[in-house]
Amino acid sequence: MKRTRPSILITAAVIGVAAGFLLDQLLTSARLPTFTPTLTLPFFAAALGVIVVALAIPIRRATHGTARAPINPFWALRVAVLAKASSIIGALFGGFGVGLAVFLLSRPVPPSVGSLGPIIATAVCGALLVVAGLVAEHLCTIRKDDDDPQLGTDEPELDSPHHH
């Protein structure tokens, strides 16, 4: 599995910013109140970050020889995929919070602290989820052995007579 590229995270954050800004723009143009996330959203983003890192620590110990028991490789892959998904979702949440904040701060009337607080918390906890996902992904990375074959060199060709 390849590591999460910064371009994926930047794209997710930009999509989140656009979604947050456009949502508030549409609500305002329909003469409805702007969207304010509940405090459970940043709480769950932070909790997910803690859980992902906690799941990745035993994998790190197993791959670096400090674990008591071996780790199931399928479990390790699932945790690595969860870490990758967490960083992307964190970028979306963080961007969404930034988009909401940009919309509110661009209005002629300053927003109340009560509406801006959960938005800032969403953006911050989204960023923390990105960091937690990237840390967990790093913890799930195994060391490359010198005797590992290069990609593609150990796979027989499909035209080979050995496959008939």
C-alpha positions as CSV (number, residue, x, y, z in Angstrom):
1,M,0.0,0.0,0.0
2,K,1.3,3.4,-0.9
3,R,1.5,6.2,1.6
4,T,-1.1,9.0,1.5
5,R,0.2,11.7,-0.9
6,P,0.0,15.4,0.1
7,S,-1.9,16.1,-3.1
8,I,-4.7,13.9,-2.0
9,L,-5.0,15.6,1.4
10,I,-4.8,19.1,-0.2
11,T,-7.5,18.1,-2.7
12,A,-9.7,16.8,0.1
13,A,-9.2,20.0,2.1
14,V,-10.0,22.2,-0.9
15,I,-13.2,20.2,-1.5
16,G,-14.1,20.6,2.2
17,V,-13.5,24.3,2.1
18,A,-15.6,24.7,-1.0
19,A,-18.4,22.5,0.5
20,G,-18.5,24.5,3.8
21,F,-18.5,27.8,2.0
22,L,-21.1,26.8,-0.5
23,L,-23.3,25.3,2.1
24,D,-23.5,28.5,4.1
25,Q,-23.8,30.5,0.9
26,L,-26.9,28.4,-0.2
27,L,-28.4,28.6,3.3
28,T,-28.0,32.4,3.4
29,S,-29.4,32.9,0.0
30,A,-32.4,30.8,1.0
31,R,-32.7,33.1,4.1
32,L,-32.0,30.2,6.4
33,P,-29.5,30.3,9.3
34,T,-25.9,29.3,8.5
35,F,-24.7,25.8,9.4
36,T,-23.0,25.3,12.8
37,P,-21.7,21.8,13.5
38,T,-22.5,20.3,16.8
39,L,-19.6,19.8,19.3
40,T,-19.9,16.1,18.8
41,L,-18.3,16.3,15.3
42,P,-14.9,17.6,16.5
43,F,-15.2,15.3,19.5
44,F,-15.6,12.2,17.3
45,A,-12.9,13.4,15.0
46,A,-10.5,13.7,17.9
47,A,-11.6,10.3,19.3
48,L,-11.1,8.6,16.0
49,G,-7.6,10.0,15.8
50,V,-6.8,8.6,19.2
51,I,-8.3,5.2,18.3
52,V,-6.4,5.0,15.0
53,V,-3.0,5.7,16.6
54,A,-3.8,3.2,19.5
55,L,-4.6,0.5,16.9
56,A,-1.4,1.2,15.0
57,I,1.0,1.0,18.0
58,P,0.8,-2.8,18.4
59,I,1.6,-3.1,14.7
60,R,4.7,-0.9,15.1
61,R,5.8,-3.0,18.0
62,A,5.3,-6.2,16.0
63,T,7.2,-5.0,13.0
64,H,10.1,-3.7,15.0
65,G,10.5,-6.7,17.3
66,T,9.2,-5.4,20.6
67,A,5.8,-7.2,20.5
68,R,5.0,-10.3,22.5
69,A,2.9,-11.9,19.7
70,P,2.9,-11.6,15.9
71,I,0.2,-9.4,14.3
72,N,-2.2,-10.8,11.7
73,P,-1.1,-9.1,8.4
74,F,-4.8,-8.7,7.4
75,W,-5.4,-6.8,10.6
76,A,-2.3,-4.6,9.9
77,L,-3.6,-3.8,6.4
78,R,-7.0,-2.9,7.8
79,V,-5.5,-0.5,10.3
80,A,-3.3,1.0,7.6
81,V,-6.3,1.6,5.4
82,L,-8.2,3.1,8.4
83,A,-5.3,5.4,9.0
84,K,-5.3,6.5,5.3
85,A,-9.1,7.0,5.3
86,S,-8.8,8.9,8.6
87,S,-6.3,11.4,7.2
88,I,-8.5,12.0,4.1
89,I,-11.6,12.4,6.2
90,G,-9.8,14.7,8.6
91,A,-8.7,16.9,5.6
92,L,-12.4,17.0,4.5
93,F,-13.6,17.9,8.0
94,G,-10.9,20.4,8.6
95,G,-11.5,22.0,5.2
96,F,-15.2,22.1,5.8
97,G,-14.7,23.9,9.1
98,V,-12.4,26.4,7.4
99,G,-15.0,27.0,4.6
100,L,-17.7,27.7,7.2
101,A,-15.3,30.0,9.1
102,V,-14.3,31.9,5.9
103,F,-18.0,32.4,5.0
104,L,-18.9,33.7,8.5
105,L,-15.8,36.0,8.7
106,S,-16.4,37.4,5.3
107,R,-19.9,38.7,6.3
108,P,-20.4,42.3,7.2
109,V,-21.7,41.4,10.7
110,P,-19.2,39.7,12.9
111,P,-20.2,36.2,14.0
112,S,-21.0,35.3,17.6
113,V,-18.5,33.3,19.6
114,G,-21.2,30.6,20.1
115,S,-21.4,29.9,16.3
116,L,-17.7,30.4,15.6
117,G,-16.4,28.1,18.4
118,P,-17.7,24.8,17.1
119,I,-16.6,25.7,13.6
120,I,-13.0,26.4,14.8
121,A,-13.1,23.2,16.8
122,T,-14.2,21.2,13.7
123,A,-11.3,22.7,11.7
124,V,-8.7,22.1,14.4
125,C,-9.9,18.5,15.1
126,G,-10.0,17.8,11.4
127,A,-6.4,18.8,11.2
128,L,-5.6,16.7,14.3
129,L,-7.3,13.7,12.6
130,V,-5.0,14.2,9.5
131,V,-2.0,14.2,11.8
132,A,-3.2,11.1,13.7
133,G,-4.0,9.3,10.4
134,L,-0.5,10.0,9.0
135,V,1.2,9.0,12.3
136,A,-0.8,5.8,12.4
137,E,0.0,5.1,8.7
138,H,3.7,5.6,9.5
139,L,3.4,3.2,12.5
140,C,2.0,0.6,10.1
141,T,4.9,0.8,7.7
142,I,7.2,-2.1,7.6
143,R,10.9,-1.9,7.0
144,K,11.9,-2.9,3.5
145,D,14.3,-5.8,3.5
146,D,17.4,-5.7,1.3
147,D,16.6,-9.2,-0.1
148,D,13.0,-8.3,-1.0
149,P,12.6,-8.6,-4.8
150,Q,11.8,-5.5,-6.7
151,L,8.2,-4.9,-7.7
152,G,7.1,-7.0,-10.7
153,T,10.3,-9.1,-10.9
154,D,9.0,-12.1,-8.9
155,E,5.7,-12.4,-10.8
156,P,5.7,-14.8,-13.7
157,E,4.4,-13.6,-17.0
158,L,0.9,-14.7,-18.0
159,D,2.2,-16.0,-21.3
160,S,4.6,-18.4,-19.6
161,P,4.1,-22.1,-20.5
162,H,4.1,-22.8,-16.7
163,H,0.6,-21.4,-16.4
164,H,-1.2,-23.8,-18.9
